Amino acid sequence: MKRIIAFVIVLACVLSLCACMGSSADSKVDETIELKPLDASQSFMLNYNPDRAWRGEAYVNVGNSMDDGHTPQEDPTVNVRRFVEKYSTYSPQLCQVYFYLSAYKNKNEIDNYGMERMQQVFDCAKELGIKLNVRFAYQWGMSGRGEASDDVMLAHMKQLRPLLEKNIDVIHVVEAGFLGAWGEWHSYKDFHNETAILRGILEMVPEPLYVQVRNPSYKDLILDTEPEYARIGFHDDAFFGYRYCANADLNPGSDGWNQIVKEAPYVPVGGETFWGYESNEKVNGFEAIKQFSAFRQNSFSIFHMFIEDGVGKGYEIEKWTTLPITKDWLDSNGLLYSPNWFGEDGQKERTVFDYVSDYLGYRIEGQSAHVAGSIEAGGKVKAEFKLINYGFSAAFNMYSGFAILNKNGEVVADYPAGEPATWNSRDPENYEDAAPIEYTISADLILPAQAGEYQLAFYLKNSAGTGARLNNDLTYNNGYSVFYTFTIEEGAK
């Protein structure tokens, strides 16, 4: 009997020791996690995702002068702050800023006062947690007044490059301004070498930032130049929707239209309507959506034809807020949307404004995750994440990957993976193909050597480190979407 008891005690000790050390069989994992989308009522949670969707507008009188009718500004950040406050209901993450250099149109150098005022605006954007669509200009209005010479503009571009380099993390795009009324490349009276101006802008803007031009014909000025050509996107300052309009260069089916459709998968596209208070142009919400989809729209102005000088004016985008949109209409026009966007029962009421708000830019939804390997100290694990982008555009200025978090949510390991700028919602080579594309992002991970509780997360962040929430019902921890939890036992190896 004593021998039996001794044997049992020894066996128990051996089993206990094995448990503490961890066996290879027990530590193995090969698990697929199906990911659930957010409830349709929670779409608003994605409004704060950076580098996408609605953008505002503000101007800065850099030299703080009365030149060409500008109003002096004691505080150069005043218009940016007003925009963010006025439109806070819609959570815009972008603001187009016109830096008017009119006070320096006859000077080869911007003085320290002007440079410091521009820096204040970038600091303000960082404080507010938004990014800027930057445009430099001299000429306010179409009179031709305020024009600068090519030599002056090129000199200013060289001076401005360090400013842009310093603030690259708060810049979404740089628009090819400088020339013409409001920097729109029209209504100037003197001769200008447009090719030289565009090349100067490209040299001014540090990589990997994108430059945007108004029309494809401007981009074609450097058609034979790579990689600069590939960095140029578009901003349409006269958006009318999918119909024939005053800007014949961008009528549906025109060469310009077809060029943007072809190149939009690879560059950010922005735009704006005319002002509602001064225009009789109608921008039908449904026709706007068709153009947004064709141009893979990344951002759009919420400043024009919406609130402007007050609500209830009947401006076109204001009408979108009460214009119903249905699954049948989206399906019949080959337009994408998240399967649960109309609710689990498909009955949730939606408007054109809702659709534009939610699908401008990117809208990433995880489909499933897979974890395979050894859950032990220093163990090797392969992580995979399958996702679909239902948004109009790819995720520009973003980076992604996997992270291991400790129980306090702190990052203990980071594994960059994936190229968000390539995550198009539909075939980039065939716009007519309306089938969404599923992407698989993967990485080989090495688990921590210390015992403890951990989380495996997927992240999508912009260049400022601001996280983007996925359209998934996952724990979202400071930019990290947690999809798997595990424990490394004490002594396991």
Secondary structure, DSSP 4 states (H G I P E B T S, - for coil): -HHHHHHHHHHHHHHHHHHHH--HHHHEEEEEEEPPBPPGGGGGGGTT-SS-EEEEEEEEETT---GGGPPP-SSTTHHHHHHHHHTGGG---EEEEEEE-GGGTT-SS--HHHHHHHHHHHHHHHHHT-EEEEEEE-B-SSS-TT---HHHHHHHHHHHHHHHHHTGGGEEEEE--SSSBTTSS-S--S---HHHHHHHHHHHSPTT-EEEESSHHHHGGGTT-TTGGGGEEEEESS---SS--S-GGGSTTSHHHHHHHHHGGGS-EEE----GGG------HHHHHHHHHHTT--EEESTTTTSTT-SSS--HHHHHTT-EE-HHHHHHTT----TTTT-TTS---EEHHHHHHHHSS--EEEEEEEEEEE-STT-EEEEEEEEEE-SSS--TTEEEEEEEEETTS-EEEEEE---GGG--SS-TT-TT--PPPEEEEEEEEE--SS-EEEEEEEEEEETT--B---SBSSEEETTEEEEEEEEE-TT--
